[in-house]
Amino acid sequence: MKKVIVVGCPGSGKSTFARKLQEKTGLPLYYLDMIWHKPDKTTLTKEEFDEKLHELIARDEWIIDGNYSRTLEPRLQACDTAFVFDLPLEVCLAGAQARVGTKRIDMPWEETELSQEFLNYILSFSQQKLPRLLQLARQYSAQKQVVFFRSRRECDDFLKSL
């Protein structure tokens, strides 16, 4: 396990898992949100983002946390291990709400509220994003280690097994 992606619905615990995995493995951790978003809440261009992502993928070791479905397949091609979070909607909503008002190292600003746009993204994730994510993960599972988590307990158990 040298090149790892962590994907799934916001609020599912991806970033927390990625930090704990980094502690266990010593692999460098990169948050796609920190690359895409600027502190002033603007974003890079797609071209700038793609260039930075390409530079990351070319490195020998990494954990990359984040969805960005447009770039999922290249990350799946480059990784040796993928962790796919497929947790219940209620867990994801509670996780997203719990981090409002807290300083996070995976975002360049502190969220003061759960925006309607972000809430809608979470609510629609299982219908609009998850099917493609699961399809691609299954497609690459013959060549890569793909681990599906359906509960936070499964995440914790995996980390304990390392």
Salt bridges, closest charged atoms under 4 A:
ASP50 OD1 - ARG70 NH2 2.77
GLU61 OE2 - LYS2 NZ 3.30
GLU73 OE1 - ARG132 NH2 3.72
ASP86 OD2 - ARG150 NE 3.80
ASP106 OD2 - ARG104 NH2 2.80
GLU111 OE1 - ARG99 NE 3.67
GLU111 OE1 - ARG104 NH1 2.73
ASP157 OD1 - ARG153 NE 3.80
